[in-house]
Amino acid sequence: MNNGKNNKADEIIDSLDGIKRAAVPDFFYTRLLARMQKKEHESSPQNWMLRPVYIIAGLILILAVNIVVFLNNSDETTLADENDTLQQSIASEYSIADNNSIYDLNQDR
């Protein structure tokens, strides 16, 4: 039984004897290096030309958002002023006091 395991292991080890190193075509590394350098030089101008476009688009977007927020905020302050005026006129009509507290905390002093 132990002999069968040894034979199987020997067969596996002997199967590795025929393995040879992988062959690389001539000038493979030179062509690979040239291709990598070519792609590096091609991509650089494209990235440089596109970056200002993205920067300008981002600045325009930020400026547009700021303008919208500013215009909406100025409308809200006008509405808040009108709302305060309306509340004061209602309070004066019904003689409602500005103090809404139930207890006066300074009564004991």
C-alpha positions as CSV (number, residue, x, y, z in Angstrom):
1,M,0.0,0.0,0.0
2,N,2.8,2.4,0.9
3,N,4.5,1.3,-2.3
4,G,1.6,2.4,-4.4
5,K,1.7,5.9,-2.9
6,N,5.5,6.1,-3.6
7,N,4.9,5.1,-7.2
8,K,2.2,7.8,-7.7
9,A,4.5,10.4,-6.2
10,D,7.4,9.3,-8.4
11,E,5.1,9.5,-11.5
12,I,4.1,13.1,-10.6
13,I,7.7,14.1,-10.0
14,D,8.9,12.5,-13.2
15,S,6.2,14.3,-15.2
16,L,7.9,17.6,-14.3
17,D,11.2,16.5,-16.0
18,G,9.9,17.4,-19.5
19,I,9.1,21.0,-18.6
20,K,11.1,23.7,-20.4
21,R,11.4,27.4,-19.9
22,A,8.9,29.4,-21.9
23,A,10.4,30.9,-25.0
24,V,10.0,34.6,-25.7
25,P,10.0,35.9,-29.3
26,D,13.1,38.0,-30.3
27,F,13.0,41.6,-29.2
28,F,9.9,41.1,-27.2
29,Y,11.0,43.3,-24.3
30,T,12.1,46.1,-26.7
31,R,8.7,46.1,-28.4
32,L,6.9,46.0,-25.1
33,L,8.9,48.9,-23.8
34,A,8.3,50.9,-27.0
35,R,4.6,50.3,-26.8
36,M,4.3,51.3,-23.2
37,Q,6.3,54.5,-23.9
38,K,4.1,55.3,-26.9
39,K,0.9,55.0,-24.9
40,E,2.4,57.2,-22.1
41,H,3.2,60.0,-24.6
42,E,-0.2,59.7,-26.3
43,S,-2.2,60.0,-23.1
44,S,-0.4,62.9,-21.6
45,P,-1.6,65.6,-24.1
46,Q,-5.2,64.4,-23.9
47,N,-5.2,64.7,-20.1
48,W,-3.6,68.1,-20.2
49,M,-6.1,69.4,-22.8
50,L,-9.2,68.1,-20.9
51,R,-8.3,69.4,-17.4
52,P,-9.0,73.1,-18.0
53,V,-12.4,72.1,-19.4
54,Y,-13.3,70.2,-16.3
55,I,-12.0,73.1,-14.1
56,I,-14.0,75.7,-15.9
57,A,-17.1,73.5,-15.9
58,G,-16.8,73.0,-12.1
59,L,-16.3,76.7,-11.5
60,I,-19.4,77.6,-13.6
61,L,-21.4,74.9,-11.7
62,I,-20.3,76.3,-8.3
63,L,-21.1,79.8,-9.4
64,A,-24.6,78.8,-10.6
65,V,-25.4,77.1,-7.3
66,N,-24.2,80.1,-5.4
67,I,-26.4,82.4,-7.4
68,V,-29.5,80.2,-7.0
69,V,-28.9,79.9,-3.2
70,F,-28.4,83.7,-2.9
71,L,-31.6,84.5,-4.9
72,N,-33.7,82.0,-2.9
73,N,-32.2,83.3,0.4
74,S,-33.1,86.9,-0.4
75,D,-36.7,85.9,-1.2
76,E,-36.9,84.1,2.1
77,T,-35.8,87.1,4.1
78,T,-38.5,89.2,2.4
79,L,-41.0,86.5,3.2
80,A,-39.8,86.3,6.8
81,D,-40.2,90.1,7.2
82,E,-43.7,89.9,5.7
83,N,-44.5,87.0,8.0
84,D,-43.3,89.0,11.1
85,T,-45.4,92.0,10.1
86,L,-48.5,89.7,9.6
87,Q,-48.0,88.1,13.0
88,Q,-47.6,91.5,14.7
89,S,-50.8,92.8,13.1
90,I,-52.8,89.7,14.2
91,A,-51.4,90.0,17.7
92,S,-52.4,93.6,17.9
93,E,-55.9,92.9,16.6
94,Y,-56.6,90.2,19.2
95,S,-54.6,91.9,21.9
96,I,-52.2,89.0,22.3
97,A,-49.2,89.7,24.5
98,D,-45.7,89.1,23.2
99,N,-44.9,87.1,26.3
100,N,-46.1,83.5,25.9
101,S,-44.7,82.1,29.1
102,I,-47.2,80.8,31.7
103,Y,-45.2,81.7,34.7
104,D,-43.1,84.7,35.4
105,L,-39.8,83.3,36.7
106,N,-38.7,86.7,38.2
107,Q,-41.8,87.0,40.4
108,D,-40.0,86.1,43.6
109,R,-37.2,88.5,43.3
